[in-house]
């Protein structure tokens, strides 16, 4: 009987939480795709981070929620990240709704946050290369932005927002290269030292130099 009441209480709390989630509005700004999403949050759920395509809010000590501006993207991302979690390359996911994903709350910096404060290291580049290879082997795209890769307390890396690999996708991580900014030359120097064959496969693509130039302009 005690377990029954515990389960019923849990259901009530979850229903109340969903009501709060539905009050939050996340919108794409009209000024352009490079701007962060706009958030209207009349709830007590803390805003953890804003991105160009989503915002993340804390739910409790173990869970957070990623809310998208539009309905339709959450289900596929939920299933992708669930598969990624089984491979150890993504955080755990617990549920999804029309425009949100409930996932494991990880208080870890992203690669983007790290690069804002510290110079890139060869060790981090090695880990990025390993993550790219693991993503590809699992059937996911390697085109991950620095803000979508978490640096775990153990030093390992995990990716969020992973997508299925496309047959005609470029063989190099465009978003990572662009996101490296002024450190892109150092990043590519490390890649060449660590895996020259990989570097050649990246640099031989006709779009490669264009993305390197975009990074240097940031």
FENPE-V580409 format. One record per backbone hydrogen bond with DSSP energy under -1.0 kcal/mol. NH is the residue of the N-H (numbers start at 0). CO is the residue of the C=O. E is the energy in kcal/mol with one decimal. If there is no record, write none. Layout:
BEGIN
[[NH:CO:E] [NH:CO:E]]
END
This chain:
BEGIN
[[4:0:-2.1] [5:1:-2.2] [6:2:-2.4] [7:3:-2.4] [8:4:-2.5] [9:5:-2.2] [10:6:-2.1] [11:7:-2.0] [12:8:-2.4] [13:9:-2.4] [14:10:-2.3] [15:11:-2.2] [16:12:-2.0] [17:13:-2.3] [18:14:-1.8] [19:15:-1.7] [20:16:-2.5] [21:17:-2.3] [22:19:-1.1] [23:20:-1.4] [24:39:-2.4] [26:37:-2.8] [34:31:-1.2] [36:50:-2.8] [37:26:-3.3] [39:24:-2.9] [47:55:-3.2] [48:55:-1.6] [50:53:-2.8] [54:66:-1.9] [55:48:-2.7] [56:64:-2.6] [57:45:-2.5] [58:62:-2.2] [59:62:-1.8] [63:102:-2.7] [64:56:-2.9] [65:100:-2.8] [66:54:-3.0] [67:98:-3.0] [71:97:-1.8] [76:72:-1.7] [77:73:-2.7] [78:74:-2.2] [79:75:-2.5] [80:76:-2.9] [81:77:-2.1] [82:78:-1.9] [83:79:-2.4] [84:80:-2.4] [85:81:-1.4] [86:82:-1.2] [88:83:-2.6] [93:101:-3.3] [94:101:-1.4] [96:99:-2.7] [100:65:-1.9] [101:94:-2.8] [102:63:-2.4] [103:91:-3.3] [104:61:-2.5] [107:105:-1.9] [110:145:-1.1] [110:148:-2.3] [111:145:-1.3] [113:109:-2.2] [114:110:-2.6] [115:111:-1.3] [116:113:-1.3] [117:113:-2.6] [124:120:-1.8] [125:121:-2.4] [126:122:-1.8] [127:123:-2.2] [128:124:-2.5] [129:125:-2.2] [130:126:-2.3] [131:127:-2.7] [132:128:-2.3] [133:129:-2.4] [134:130:-2.7] [135:131:-2.4] [136:132:-2.5] [137:133:-1.6] [138:135:-1.4] [139:134:-3.2] [140:162:-3.1] [143:141:-2.5] [147:144:-1.9] [148:145:-1.3] [149:157:-3.3] [150:108:-3.1] [151:155:-2.8] [154:151:-2.2] [157:149:-1.9] [158:88:-3.4] [159:147:-2.6] [164:138:-2.5] [168:165:-1.8] [173:171:-1.6] [176:172:-2.4] [177:173:-2.6] [178:174:-2.3] [179:175:-1.0] [180:177:-1.1] [182:179:-2.0] [183:180:-1.8] [186:182:-2.4] [187:183:-2.6] [188:184:-2.0] [189:185:-2.3] [190:186:-2.4] [191:187:-2.3] [192:188:-1.8] [193:189:-2.6] [194:190:-3.1] [198:194:-2.2] [199:195:-2.5] [200:196:-2.1] [201:197:-2.0] [202:198:-3.0] [203:199:-1.6] [204:201:-1.6] [207:204:-1.7] [210:206:-1.5] [211:207:-1.9] [212:208:-2.2] [213:209:-1.8] [214:210:-2.0] [215:211:-2.0] [217:214:-1.4]]
END
